[in-house]
């Protein structure tokens, strides 16, 4: 090989080494510059609901922290499928984030024959954000005073009692309760929890599984009676309400609630995922923010790491994989 050829080869090798080094440094540079444009929080529900409220609070605080626009886009429809599909197909650069609900990530695979996204393959978990708490409630006027009395009534007249629900989760709560108690309480669908509670007040239904934010004010004014809570967390507002394990020995109800979390497109670089995670945790666990959200009944419940949130999602998916197929509930 001539001297000129050897110099050319050495020059090419040097360029490759420099190129590889730059490629390795790029994630760090991207992280340092992130976000470099508008960040979109995609909410799979109309404005005004729990997911939207949390998203708008996060957007405001992230905007202040990052100095880049952070906007909320409401993309309702198809039981959150439309929003999930949009984010799954977005650029994996951290500028499009899905505000996902439990049904998006762990229930939809059992409700549809085919989904345009794969919950386990198309998203990178960031953190859980909030977790609601529901209570089993009846009318104070003529409802049973305990869970055991409710079960006794249902067993005395199989199929006569009914319960209402405005979303999938209350419907599933009723299914699990029926199975655990060995009773037949019929499901009546409504358009949302407020309509469900109104249906009970007008005696269209006999019992509801309702979020504390809606049920507790009606308990306080004597319209409803909360027989049990479907969650083991012991907040001051529910300290006098037993869990269903305590009220009837049902272990299935240790933690049965609606939760929200953030996920990004799957190939989003890990340093960017970690940066979003750190900032969201700092915001949501700031005492004034936490108090504000907790007061709404949509309690802050964050993950220590993206990996912890991923493990939580897998655990929830395993739980519902054993329940949903036997319910026969399908959306297609």
Secondary structure, DSSP 8 states (H G I E B T S, - for coil): --HHHHHHHHHHHHHHHHHHHHHHHHHHHHHHH---S-EEEEESS-TTSHHHHHHHHHHHHHHHHHSS-EEEEE---GGGHHHHHHHHTS-SSSSEEEEEEHIIIIIGGGT-S--SS-TTTSEEEEEEEEEE-EEEEEETTTS-SSHHHHHHHHHHTTTT-EEEESSHHHHHHHHHHHHHHT---EEEE-SSHHHHHHHHHTTS-SEEEEEHHHHHHHHHTTSEEEEEESB----GGGTTS-BHHHHH--GGGSB---EEEEEEETTS-HHHHHHHHHHHHHHHTSHHHHHHHHHTTEEE---SSHHHHHHHHHHHHHHHHTTHHHHT----
